[in-house]
């Protein structure tokens, strides 16, 4: 992750970045992801099955079997 961040991409895709983490680790990861977005202007695509984690985002899209099934929901 550090190597990717050092390249300063415009967009980073995180696939289940908090899976198998304890609550403290989950908070730290989300804090870092939010900082990448707010301070460095990176677009973050966060893939998750965790509804609580999804609720912390600005926009939610849903997919089923690889097809977009739900449009943007502003939280």
C-alpha positions as CSV (number, residue, x, y, z in Angstrom):
1,X,0.0,0.0,0.0
2,X,2.8,2.4,0.9
3,X,4.4,1.9,-2.5
4,X,1.1,2.7,-4.3
5,X,0.6,5.8,-2.2
6,X,4.1,7.0,-2.9
7,X,3.3,7.0,-6.6
8,X,0.5,9.5,-5.9
9,X,-2.2,8.0,-8.2
10,X,-5.4,9.8,-8.8
11,X,-7.5,6.8,-7.9
12,X,-6.9,3.8,-5.5
13,X,-9.2,0.8,-5.4
14,X,-9.3,-1.0,-2.0
15,X,-10.9,-4.4,-2.0
16,X,-12.1,-5.4,1.5
17,X,-9.3,-3.4,3.2
18,X,-10.6,-4.0,6.7
19,X,-11.4,-7.7,6.4
20,X,-10.1,-9.7,9.4
21,X,-9.1,-6.6,11.3
22,X,-10.1,-5.8,14.9
23,X,-12.1,-2.6,15.5
24,X,-9.0,-0.5,16.2
25,X,-7.3,-1.7,13.0
26,X,-10.5,-1.0,11.1
27,X,-10.6,2.6,12.4
28,X,-7.0,3.2,11.5
29,X,-7.4,1.9,8.0
30,X,-10.5,4.0,7.4
31,X,-8.8,7.1,8.9
32,X,-6.0,6.6,6.4
33,X,-8.3,6.1,3.5
34,X,-10.3,9.2,4.4
35,X,-7.1,11.2,4.7
36,X,-5.9,10.1,1.2
37,X,-9.2,11.5,-0.1
38,X,-9.4,14.7,1.9
39,X,-5.8,15.8,2.0
40,X,-4.4,14.4,-1.2
41,X,-7.5,14.5,-3.4
42,X,-7.3,10.9,-4.3
43,X,-10.5,9.2,-5.5
44,X,-11.1,6.1,-3.4
45,X,-13.0,3.1,-4.6
46,X,-13.8,0.9,-1.6
47,X,-15.2,-2.5,-2.2
48,X,-16.9,-4.0,0.8
49,X,-19.6,-6.3,2.1
50,X,-19.7,-4.5,5.4
51,X,-22.8,-2.2,5.5
52,X,-21.4,-0.2,8.5
53,X,-18.2,0.5,6.6
54,X,-20.2,1.5,3.4
55,X,-22.3,3.9,5.5
56,X,-19.1,5.9,6.2
57,X,-18.6,6.8,2.5
58,X,-19.9,9.7,0.5
59,X,-21.5,7.5,-2.2
60,X,-22.7,4.0,-2.4
61,X,-23.2,1.8,-5.5
62,X,-24.4,-1.7,-5.4
63,X,-23.6,-4.6,-7.7
64,X,-25.0,-8.1,-8.1
65,X,-23.3,-10.7,-10.2
66,X,-21.0,-8.1,-11.7
67,X,-23.8,-5.8,-12.7
68,X,-24.5,-2.4,-11.3
69,X,-27.9,-2.8,-9.6
70,X,-28.2,0.3,-7.5
71,X,-27.4,3.8,-8.5
72,X,-25.6,6.4,-6.5
73,X,-26.9,7.0,-3.0
74,X,-25.6,10.1,-1.3
75,X,-25.1,9.5,2.4
